[in-house]
Amino acid sequence: MRTELQEQLASLLGERLRFAVPLTRYTSLRAGGPAEVLAEPDTLRELQTLVALLHQESVPYFLLGGGTNILISDKGIRGVVIKLGEGFNYSRWEERGNGAQVRVGAARSLGRFVREAVGKGYGGVEFAEGIPGSAGGGLLMNAGAFGGELSRIVAAISGIYQNGTVVHLPGDKLGFAY
């Protein structure tokens, strides 16, 4: 990675950009080699800028969720591993009448979200109790159990394109499979 790009990324993320980071503490199997670079953006703006810069510079990047469904080689991961920071770990509830709509950050533990819903008296997500990992990873894999799956409860998702532009997609247009 060019020094100039390293400096740009360090300016963007500060201490949340690290080099040669062992990934063992980021996976449930506690195995795997180092990330050449580990970036932990905390805001959407940081994530947009990071992804756009990496794409523009043709630097490979890998998004790491909760680390529960991955086995990383002892050789590690070349390029930048992006691990979403605390700014993506949230549940924002909008309660309406007998129901609610909730926005869940991709870094939120799927189990924590399920326990929050149950604690508030809402059903429909209990199938996901015990599924490890993050909400973002669960969406990517359409996590499910006991006859339920995330595709049935997702109204929409927001993400970013490689150029950093935000995109909003309705759940019925996502082409989930299980």
C-alpha positions, 0 to 999 in steps of 0.5 A: 500500500502506498505511503500516501494512502496509508497517511490518508487512511490514518488521517481518516481513522486515527488509532482505528487503523492498525497494521499487521493485526492478528485476527484470532481475537476477531473470530469465534474459532480463535484461529487465523493469521493477521490482517495486513491492515485493520480499519474500524470506521465508526461513522457512515461518512468514514465508511464511505470515504474508506471504501471509495479510497480503497476502490479508487486505489484498487486495494483489496478489502474484506468486510468482517462481521462477527467472525462466527462463520469464517475460517481465516488462513494462517497466512492472514488477509492481504489488503484491508479488513474492515470491521465496523466500529461501535457507531454501527452497533445500534437498535433504533426503535420506532414503536407504533400502535401494536407494532414497531419498526426497528433500524439495526446497525450491521455491527449489532449482535443478532442475539442482542437484537432478538433479546431486545425485541423479546424484552419489548414484547415483540415476536417474530424474531425469536427464531434467531435466538442462538444464531451467533454473529452480527446483524449485517452478517446474518443479513448477508447469509439470510440467517435462519432457524426453526422455520424462520429466516431474516428475509421474512422480517427485513423491510429494507436495507441501506448500504454503500456502493464501492464509490461510497454512494449510499443505497437503500433497497427494499427487502422484497428486491434483495433476492434472499435465498437460504 
